[in-house]
Amino acid sequence: MTQYRLLVHRKVLQQLAVLRRAAATQSPGGLRDRELRALETGLRALAHGQEDFVEGKRLGYRDYDLSDCAEIKLAVIPESRGNHELGPSHRMLYREFEPEDGGLPYREVIAFEPRMNDRPFDVAAARLGRGRGVKIQKLNSATATSTAAPLRQPLPPDLRKALAAASDVAHPSGALQPRPPTSPTRAGPTRDGPPGREL
């Protein structure tokens, strides 16, 4: 199985933090605890390339063009209509990208939402800036890694820029370099406020 580097949309990270705090206040098996476990299960499945072991599929064009995305289905709330079980209540939508650094490919988690009223698709479209009824350009050099996974795309410019910015962090060893000793100055008045001691 292929391993992936996960890129998680900031709103999903916020949702994860909120669910962790809420689940900690509930007894095990409460709604927020179940949501948290489903979200964490989905993230693990995507990171470890296990989308074929959870129900899911590649998406296409309906109200929005999400043809570069896929979904996995995660059970949180049992739902039925009459005697008919409706299946998993939540959806996690994601995309997949080629690595440019020779490392593992990327998967970007865009949304984790209850499926009612097509909410996952509305949320994902909004986060991706997709308009209702607007088709995106043809997918370029896309490859499928499985029947359930999205078509793997080249890394888009906005993610490339964000990854470059995140990797351009000063090495922490620079923070440990000793400063040359300084002589303390005498306490006295300063222009900005009351007398102080500058080091």
N, C-alpha and C positions, 0 to 999 in steps of 0.2 A: 504494500500500500504506500502511496505517495504521502509524504508529510508536507505541510504547508505552513507558511508564515501568515498569521492572521493580522489583518488590519481591521480594527473595529471602529465603526462610526462613533463619534463622540456622544451622540444621543443614546446609543446602545450601551456605551460605557457608563453614562449617567444612570440609565435604567438599571444596569447591573448593580451599581452602588446603592441605589434606592431599594432594590429588592433585597440586597444583603442586610441592610439596616432593618427593613420591615420584617424579614424572615426571622431575624434574631429576637424579635419581640413576640413571636408566635410559637405555639407548640408545633413540633414536627407534623407535617401533613396539612398545615394551614395553606390557604390559597397562595400567599406570597412565597412560602417555602416551596410549593409545587412549581410556581412560576420560575423561581430562582433555579431549582434543580433542572427544569426543562431548558432554560437558557444556557446553563453551564454544560448540559449534555450536548446541546446543539453546537456550542463552541468547540468542545472536544471532538465531536464527530467531524466537523469541518477541518480542524487542525490536523487530524490523523487520517484524512481521506476516507472516512467511513460513511459517506453519504448514501452508498448503496445499501447500508444496513438499517437506515431509517427511511421512512417513506418520503419521497420527494420527487421532483422533476425539474427539467429545464423549462423556463418560461418563454413566452412569445409576446405577440402583440394582441391586446384586447382593448381596454380603455386607454392604456398607456403602453408604449413600446418598452418592454422589459426583456427583450430577446437576448440580452447579454447577461441575464441573471438566471438563477435557479432558486428553488425553495426546498427546505426540508420541513416536514410536518412533525410537530411535537405536542404530545398530549399533556394538558394541564387540567382542563375541566371536562368531565364526561358530558357529552352532548348527544341528544337523541331527538328524533321527531316521531312521535307515536312509538312504535316498537323498533324503529330503525335507528341504529347507531350512526352518528354523523362523522365519526373519525376524529383524529387529533384536532384539538381546538386552536392551536397556535401555529404560526409560520415564521421561519427564519429565512430571510432573503439575502443572497450574497452573489458576488462576482468573483472571477478568477483572472489572474494576470501572470504573464511570463516574467521570470526574473531577468534583470539586466546585469546582475552582478555575479552570475554563475551559481548563486545560492538556490534555496528552495523557492518554488513558485509561491505567489501570494493569493490569499483569499480575503476579500473585503466583505465583512458582515455589515449589511446596510440597515436591516430592521428585524425586530422580533416583536410580533404583535398578534393579538387574537384575530382569527380569520373572519369574524363576523363583519358583514357589510363591505367585504374586500379591503378592510383596513390595512393589511400588510402591503398591498399593492399601491394604495394611495400614499402611504407613508414613504415607501421606497421611491416612488416616482417623485415626490416632493423633495426628498433628500438628494436625488440625482438630478434635479432640475428638469424633469421630463414633463412635457405638456400633454394634456388629454388629447388623444386623437392625432398626435404628431409622431411620425415614424423617425427613428434615428437612422444615420447613415448605415450602409451595409457593413456588417462585421468584417473586419480585415484580418487576414491570416489567422483565423480562429481554428483551434483544434479542440476536440472533445476528449476529456480524460475518462469519462464514464457516461453512461446513458442518463444518469441523474444530475451530473455536474453541468455548470454553465460552460459555454464555449470560452476557452482561454484566449484572452486578448493581450495585445501589447500594453504595457503599463501606461496609463494616460498621463498627460503632462502635469495635472494638478497633484496626483499622487506621487509622481516622480519628484516634483518640487518639495512636497511635504517630507518625503523620505530623505531627500538630500539635506534639508534643513535639520531634521532630527539627527542625522548622522554627523552633522558639523558642530559637535559639542567639544569644547576644550577637554583635553585629557585631565582627569582629576589629579594627577601627580603634580601639575602646575600649582595647585592650591596648597601643596605641602612644602613648597620652596620657602626656606627661611628668608625673612626680610632682614635687611641690614639693620643693626641696632640704631635706635634714635635716642637722642637726649631729650628728656622731658623739658618742656619750657615751664617757666614760672606761671603760676596762676595770675591772671590779670584780666582786665576788661577786654571784651571783644566787640566788634561792630554789630554782631548779630544777636547779642543777648547779654546775660549777666556774666560775671567773671566765671571762667572755667579753666580746666586744665587740658591742654592739648598734648597729645603724645605723638 
